Amino acid sequence: ADNGSEFLDSKGLQKAAKCDEVYYAHPFSSWERGSNENGNRILRRFLPKGTDFSALKPRELKRIEDWVNNYPRKIFGYKTANDMYAAAA
C-alpha cells in the first residue's frame, strides 16, 4: 500500500478487504512497488500527470482499458491480461 492518508485506517482496510496483511513500501522507494509502478507507467502513456479525469469521456476510458488489457506482458509469457482471464474462466 501507499503511505498516503487514505491508508490511515489500515486495520479497517484489512478487515474490509478480508486481508491478513498489508505491505507498506518505504517512502520514495518505488522499486518496492514494481507492479504498481509498471501499471502507472503504462497508464501514463495515455493519461499524463495532472490529467483531469472528470473531463474524460467513457469511450476514451474504454479505449485505454482495452489497450491495457490487450497488451502482451512478459510476466504472462507474452499473453495479455484478457488471455489470462479467459483461460481462468
LONU-451060 format. One line per 10 residues: their letters; for each residue x, y, z of C-alpha. Coordinates in pm, 1 decimal. Layout:
BEGIN
A = X:Y:Z  ...
***
This chain:
BEGIN
ADNGSEFLDS = 0.0:0.0:0.0  97.4:357.7:-46.4  171.1:569.1:259.2  -98.4:826.5:177.2  -363.1:948.7:419.5  -621.7:720.3:258.7  -441.3:430.7:428.6  -450.9:569.3:784.2  -713.2:313.5:889.9  -506.2:14.5:779.9
KGLQKAAKCD = -679.0:-225.3:1019.7  -1019.5:-121.1:883.4  -896.4:-163.9:526.2  -756.0:-508.6:602.0  -1084.4:-614.9:760.0  -1293.0:-475.2:472.8  -1070.5:-647.3:215.7  -1060.7:-970.4:420.5  -683.2:-946.2:411.0  -444.9:-1074.5:678.4
EVYYAHPFSS = -153.7:-849.9:596.5  -82.1:-523.0:417.0  264.6:-438.9:289.4  372.5:-76.7:319.7  655.7:32.1:93.0  912.4:273.5:226.4  868.5:637.7:121.2  1048.3:725.3:-205.3  1121.9:356.0:-273.2  928.0:296.3:-594.1
WERGSNENGN = 1128.6:-21.0:-668.5  943.5:-184.4:-377.1  619.2:-149.2:-574.4  729.8:-281.4:-913.1  393.6:-399.4:-1045.4  222.3:-82.3:-929.6  485.5:141.2:-1085.5  474.5:-53.7:-1412.2  96.7:-14.6:-1423.4  133.7:357.7:-1362.1
RILRRFLPKG = 389.3:382.3:-1643.1  151.8:207.1:-1884.8  -137.9:437.3:-1792.9  80.8:748.1:-1822.4  115.7:674.5:-2195.2  -243.2:793.1:-2221.5  -302.2:993.6:-1903.9  -14.3:1223.7:-1809.0  15.9:1352.2:-1454.2  -231.2:1630.0:-1394.6
TDFSALKPRE = -495.8:1480.7:-1624.6  -848.0:1593.3:-1536.6  -1022.2:1255.9:-1518.7  -1364.1:1418.6:-1494.7  -1312.5:1552.2:-1848.1  -1256.3:1205.4:-1997.8  -1540.0:1052.9:-2193.8  -1643.5:692.8:-2114.9  -1548.1:580.0:-2466.6  -1194.8:719.1:-2418.0
LKRIEDWVNN = -1157.6:534.5:-2087.7  -1285.1:216.6:-2254.9  -1028.9:256.1:-2535.9  -747.4:287.3:-2279.8  -882.2:-4.7:-2077.2  -897.9:-224.7:-2388.0  -542.7:-131.9:-2488.7  -405.5:-206.4:-2139.9  -589.4:-539.0:-2113.6  -471.1:-646.6:-2459.8
YPRKIFGYKT = -106.2:-551.4:-2406.0  119.9:-862.5:-2402.6  313.3:-895.8:-2077.8  635.5:-1079.7:-2013.3  508.8:-1198.3:-1673.4  224.8:-1381.7:-1853.8  455.2:-1541.8:-2111.1  366.9:-1258.2:-2350.7  -3.7:-1329.1:-2320.1  -243.9:-1047.6:-2242.3
ANDMYAAAA = -447.2:-991.8:-1926.9  -755.9:-1075.4:-2133.2  -594.3:-1404.3:-2242.3  -518.8:-1491.7:-1880.2  -870.2:-1403.3:-1768.7  -1026.6:-1611.9:-2046.1  -806.2:-1910.4:-1957.3  -911.7:-1889.2:-1591.1  -1284.1:-1854.1:-1666.2
***
